[in-house]
Amino acid sequence: MAVTNSFQEQTRLIHGDSCDSAWRTPGPAIQRGSTVLVPSCEALYDSREVTYGRVGLSTQRVLRNALRDLEHADEAFIYPSGLAAITGTLLALVSSGDEILVCDTVYNPTRRFIAGTLAKFGVRARYFDPQATVAEIEAMLTPQTRLIFLESPGSLTFEMMDVPAIAAMANAAGIMTAIDNTWASGVLFKPLDHGIDVSIQSLTKYVCGHSDVFMGLAAARGRAVELLAASSYETGWAVSPDDAYMALRGLRTLPMRLAKHGEAALRVAQWLERQPEVLSVMCPALPSDPGHRIWKRDYTGMCGLIGAVMQPEAADRIDAMLESLELWGLGYSWGGFESLVIPSNPQITAREEKHSYPGPLIRLHVGLESVDDLLTDLRQGLDLLQFASNASQAKVRATA
Ligand SMILES: *Cc1c(COP(=O)(O)O)cnc(C)c1O
């Protein structure tokens, strides 16, 4: 049964790779192999066929087709990590002497690659504030500008960018665009529908979804496809069939998991907004967030990742507070089933725009635990901050 595009996305994620055999497993076979045996000498040199396992066999192809469909792309390329997908895309799209414009809130390792490897090969980067207007970004273009690299919402501080407007400006100027779309996981936002050339995501996060597999995606349309095809072939990145299978398994339940994460994160965000220890919450789904209008216009939902600015008085005890949490683990990455938290100030120091946040920043990944339990745990942590106002609050609670 070939599943056509007339089905909803959720149905295609479940049935999109079904084969025609009457006797089959619901998932694809894991095809292992480096050598591919072919029927003739001529076939060894047939560039339309897979003649070597490194480029991926049937399991990787099933995954790539599903991801291509998810991101509304012409072709999907998979890499052994999200960072490899980012660096692979940059290497594919730019050449020595080119200049790239990058949003200042980009994932920190992306910035490191640009400052290190790309600079070594003579690619110059300039950064723009995520709140810059399209006209301000356009004013930065030079004849050498080749690519605009976006991430929306921004890493750690969650600023929303007007992606369709930036893409339209870049397209009119003949400049390529790429976006780190990990937050939306290819479900909540479809960058290629809005004029972006390459949508990148760390599949390590929600697609794999269980904090146990590394993988990345670059989904491309139009002129970017050929560049990515050549570059990924030349650089030799390969993903194992077992990991590809795990990513496919994650894809089946991706929309449902995301919906749960998003619902829970919104509740946590609204709750945090009401706590006296919290100065502000960074979450575009909140009406109070500066990015709310764009989020509402372009996105169909939110994931589980939010941030908060704590009251300045919290600075001394914030680490102790985070370490005291029972359910919220201290750890990098996100997108798995479990709740995580990190203090995030050290990661924004490389930015050009030195926003002075009045208090310490934290980033929370809201997992799939009971939200009530998560809030109880957070509240006991906040109590450790021992604000002057806490005494009266505790009294109110005790008498309530
Ligand atoms: C985690 C992450 C990456 C890198 O993904 P890995 O699979 O860990 O290499 C890239 N971009 C964003 C926004 C991320 O959160």
PDBQT file of the ligand as one rigid body, heavy atoms in Angstrom, charges set to zero:
ROOT
HETATM    1  C1  LIG A 501      21.619  20.210  20.186  1.00  0.00    +0.000 C 
HETATM    2  C2  LIG A 501      21.558  21.227  19.130  1.00  0.00    +0.000 A 
HETATM    3  C3  LIG A 501      22.365  21.137  18.002  1.00  0.00    +0.000 A 
HETATM    4  C4  LIG A 501      23.415  20.070  17.848  1.00  0.00    +0.000 C 
HETATM    5  O1  LIG A 501      22.889  18.815  17.773  1.00  0.00    +0.000 OA
HETATM    6  P1  LIG A 501      23.740  17.504  18.138  1.00  0.00    +0.000 P 
HETATM    7  O2  LIG A 501      22.923  16.414  17.578  1.00  0.00    +0.000 OA
HETATM    8  O3  LIG A 501      23.872  17.485  19.622  1.00  0.00    +0.000 OA
HETATM    9  O4  LIG A 501      25.067  17.649  17.458  1.00  0.00    +0.000 OA
HETATM   10  C5  LIG A 501      22.223  22.100  17.043  1.00  0.00    +0.000 A 
HETATM   11  N1  LIG A 501      21.347  23.109  17.170  1.00  0.00    +0.000 NA
HETATM   12  C6  LIG A 501      20.555  23.228  18.236  1.00  0.00    +0.000 A 
HETATM   13  C7  LIG A 501      19.605  24.370  18.327  1.00  0.00    +0.000 C 
HETATM   14  C8  LIG A 501      20.637  22.302  19.260  1.00  0.00    +0.000 A 
HETATM   15  O5  LIG A 501      19.875  22.441  20.346  1.00  0.00    +0.000 OA
ENDROOT
TORSDOF 0
